[in-house]
Amino acid sequence: MDISRFGEFVILAQSRTFLDASELLFMSQSTLSKHIAGMERELGCTLIDRRQRNVTLTARGTALLPYAQKIATLQHRYIAALQSDIDEPLERITVGSIPIMAPYGITDAVVDFQQANPSYSIELFEGEGDELKKMLLREEIDLAFIRDDSASEPEFRKVPFATDCLVAVLPPDHPLAMCGSVSIDDLIDENFLMLPQGSFVSRLALSLCSAAGFSPRVTFTGKRAENIISLVARGAGISLLMRKPSESLAENKVVLVDIEPSATSEVKLYLKRNRTQPKAVMSFIGYLPYRELLQSAR
């Protein structure tokens, strides 16, 4: 088997559609489909559930994914080693990211890739989503981790990376702190401590309240989630924040409770559409952690 098929399989699993994967790989959908079908014939098992609209891995496809990623990474590494020349500069990848990196595994992904691929040089830029999108369109960066707001953005290709959900941040002695989940209606009389109006999290929280038929009584607005959590811990009110960043800041000072109905968001890897991506960029995409991919495949 051509081992490059393993890399194609990883890109397909990450992109979740044949269209997105084929565009990233710069091949037709029919060619990619034939390659995956060829893999299945050689391996003697079905990897993709073709009854679903989006790419869904079968149990055997799920089992193969981490090994396919390791094979693809090893291929990138030995090709880079054979082509390396100490007189030539390292191939550079410019990566943009929203400020909240560590809770979503972004810093781990970048550092792990750099350590595993010393022939590549990575430059990491921090910025807000709108700023990073402009940089992508001007080709000042190669790719960026951005929180997707589900808007139609045909100028970008998006690869799912991490998911998160909005939670209620409560003082430990709050009457609802021991509940497994709370309805957004249960919070109607609370004082809300919020991130700035216009931020993604603020928009998501306000839309949830609006759908429940009320406007939250906002008594504090601040840019830093750690300050909001500190105020919640002192009983100044409650907040609605994303779970993963909040978990890293909570330190047992507050309680995080799921909200019904749930409100989720997805951090995605953005690339400029219709741009020929360097091999280094494709190597990086193929190296992305697969933990959440495995969860979504089940």
Secondary structure, DSSP 8 states (H G I E B T S, - for coil): --THHHHHHHHHHHH-SHHHHHHHHTS-HHHHHHHHHHHHHHHTS--B-TTSSS--B-HHHHHHHHHHHHHHHHHHHHHHHHH--TTS--EEEEEEE-S--GGGTHHHHHHHHHHH-TTEEEEEEE--HHHHHHHHHTTSSSEEEEEE-----TTEEEEEEEEEEEEEEE-TTSTTTT-SEEEGGGGTTSEEEE--TTSHHHHHHHHHHHHTT---EEEEE-S-HHHHHHHHHTTS-BEEEEHHHHHHHHTTSSEEEEEES--EEEEEEEEETT----HHHHHHHHHS--HHHHHHH-
